[in-house]
Amino acid sequence: MVRAKPNGMTHARLGMIAARKAIPRAVDRNRCKRLVREVFRGTQPMLAALDVVVLCRSAVARSEKAAGREELADLFTAVSECRGRRTTASER
């Protein structure tokens, strides 16, 4: 799950929640966080002026890493597109 909110700055910031209750093994939580940071760095320019919080709800297996990366990129793209529509609507 991804949530975003304007931050009034010129750059995007990232927050992550990887709860032990949802992902019991530390190695899986760390893999999830590493994947989120990696994708965020690639999409950070299009997320300018947003605070983005990612909630990891399940572990990402090594075999599913590419699918997880693609899903996160799609979520970040959707967040940036929603921000664009809201900005355009509020300017009118």
C-alpha positions as CSV (number, residue, x, y, z in Angstrom):
1,M,0.0,0.0,0.0
2,V,1.3,3.5,-0.9
3,R,0.1,6.8,0.6
4,A,1.2,10.2,-0.5
5,K,0.8,13.8,0.7
6,P,2.3,17.1,-0.5
7,N,5.2,18.2,1.7
8,G,5.8,21.8,0.5
9,M,9.4,21.0,-0.3
10,T,11.2,20.6,-3.7
11,H,12.0,16.9,-3.3
12,A,10.2,13.7,-2.4
13,R,10.7,11.9,0.9
14,L,10.1,8.2,1.7
15,G,8.7,6.5,4.7
16,M,8.4,2.7,5.1
17,I,6.5,0.5,7.4
18,A,7.5,-3.2,7.5
19,A,5.8,-4.6,10.6
20,R,7.1,-7.7,12.3
21,K,3.6,-8.9,12.7
22,A,3.1,-8.9,8.9
23,I,6.6,-10.0,7.9
24,P,8.0,-12.1,10.8
25,R,11.5,-12.7,9.4
26,A,14.0,-9.8,9.6
27,V,15.7,-10.9,6.4
28,D,12.3,-10.6,4.5
29,R,11.6,-7.2,6.1
30,N,15.0,-5.9,5.0
31,R,14.5,-7.3,1.5
32,C,11.2,-5.5,1.2
33,K,12.7,-2.2,2.5
34,R,15.7,-2.5,0.1
35,L,13.4,-3.1,-2.8
36,V,11.2,-0.1,-1.9
37,R,14.3,2.2,-1.6
38,E,15.6,1.0,-4.9
39,V,12.4,1.7,-6.8
40,F,11.9,5.0,-5.0
41,R,15.3,6.3,-6.1
42,G,14.4,5.5,-9.7
43,T,11.1,7.3,-9.6
44,Q,12.0,10.1,-7.2
45,P,12.1,12.9,-9.8
46,M,8.5,12.4,-10.8
47,L,7.4,12.3,-7.2
48,A,8.7,15.8,-6.4
49,A,7.2,17.6,-3.4
50,L,5.5,14.5,-2.0
51,D,5.9,12.5,1.2
52,V,5.4,8.9,0.2
53,V,4.7,6.2,2.8
54,V,4.9,2.5,1.8
55,L,3.3,-0.2,3.9
56,C,4.8,-3.6,3.3
57,R,2.1,-6.2,3.9
58,S,3.8,-9.3,2.8
59,A,7.3,-10.6,2.1
60,V,8.8,-10.4,-1.3
61,A,10.4,-13.7,-2.3
62,R,13.6,-13.7,-4.3
63,S,11.8,-15.2,-7.3
64,E,9.2,-12.5,-7.2
65,K,11.6,-9.6,-6.9
66,A,11.0,-8.4,-10.5
67,A,7.3,-8.5,-10.1
68,G,7.5,-6.6,-6.8
69,R,9.7,-4.0,-8.4
70,E,7.2,-3.6,-11.3
71,E,4.2,-3.3,-9.0
72,L,6.0,-0.6,-6.9
73,A,6.9,1.4,-9.9
74,D,3.3,1.2,-11.1
75,L,2.1,2.4,-7.7
76,F,4.6,5.3,-7.6
77,T,3.5,6.3,-11.1
78,A,-0.2,6.2,-10.1
79,V,0.6,8.4,-7.1
80,S,2.4,11.0,-9.3
81,E,-0.4,11.0,-11.8
82,C,-3.0,11.5,-9.1
83,R,-1.0,14.4,-7.8
84,G,-0.9,15.9,-11.3
85,R,-4.7,15.7,-11.6
86,R,-5.3,17.3,-8.2
87,T,-2.9,20.2,-8.9
88,T,-4.6,20.8,-12.3
89,A,-8.0,20.7,-10.8
90,S,-7.1,23.1,-7.9
91,E,-5.6,25.6,-10.3
92,R,-8.9,26.1,-12.2
